[in-house]
Amino acid sequence: MTTAPRKTLLLTYLDVPGVAESTRLALRVANIAFEDVRVSYDDVGAMRDAGKLPFGQVPILEFVDENGVTTSGPFGQSGATLRYAGMLGGLYPLEPDVMLDVEQVLGGLKDIAVALNPLWYSNVLPRLPTNGSLLPETSINAPQRDAVQTAVNAVILPTRLAHLERVAQAAKESATARGETGPYLVGSRLSVADLELFVVLNGRSPSNLRRWRNNGY
Ligand SMILES: N[C@@H](CCC(=O)N[C@@H](CS)C(=O)NCC(=O)O)C(=O)O
């Protein structure tokens, strides 16, 4: 008799509440068993050199059998892992109109994350997917960093957050019209958009950015 390979879901990412944090939360909230594998930058480098990372970076999601052999994946890109976890766990609405509300919030949060990148890396570019380094030629100096921070605080965050508030209000009204009332973006159902909102607004606050940077991230 043959038995199907046992499948353990592995999510591999750095030990920070970064781009894979909402996927971790989605899997936990939905009670989906997974191994929360936390790796160092050196580990990422070794995995990249071994050809293990489809996009040269983490997070990756994969299924492994009882011998630790990958049976499905690895799959990269945090947006993909979040949607996958959301669909598995019932945190990703499949009705097109509700999905649009969730997706536009995810997109708005991505805009915020992109604007924060130069502060995170003190560089115009994020880490290179070839070797994880930051290009010295594209680094920003302290006055440029301050200018980015001022623009982020004075313009980007207030405007983007006002956009999100308006969108959330409209989503709430749509949910109410569907007869779904509740504290979440799309009414009574927690979705991946709520989780990503929490992570971006809580985890990537300027004070957390400073703390992570001081810890070498
Ligand atoms: N677009 C990718 C970006 C992934 C990414 O930037 N990963 C970073 C951590 S947040 C990484 O692997 N850094 C280590 C390295 O590049 O060596 C995603 O969302 O998954």
The ligand as an ORCA input file, in Angstrom:
! r2SCAN-3c Opt
* xyz 0 1
  N       8.856     41.189     -3.025
  C       9.413     40.258     -2.074
  C      10.514     40.950     -1.306
  C      11.243     39.983     -0.423
  C      12.334     40.656      0.366
  O      12.641     41.841      0.211
  N      12.946     39.859      1.255
  C      14.022     40.362      2.085
  C      13.547     40.484      3.532
  S      12.133     41.529      3.696
  C      15.188     39.404      2.092
  O      15.076     38.235      1.748
  N      16.337     39.910      2.539
  C      17.527     39.120      2.718
  C      18.411     39.152      1.524
  O      18.056     39.744      0.500
  O      19.483     38.580      1.633
  C       8.302     39.747     -1.138
  O       7.381     40.507     -0.833
  O       8.360     38.575     -0.746
*
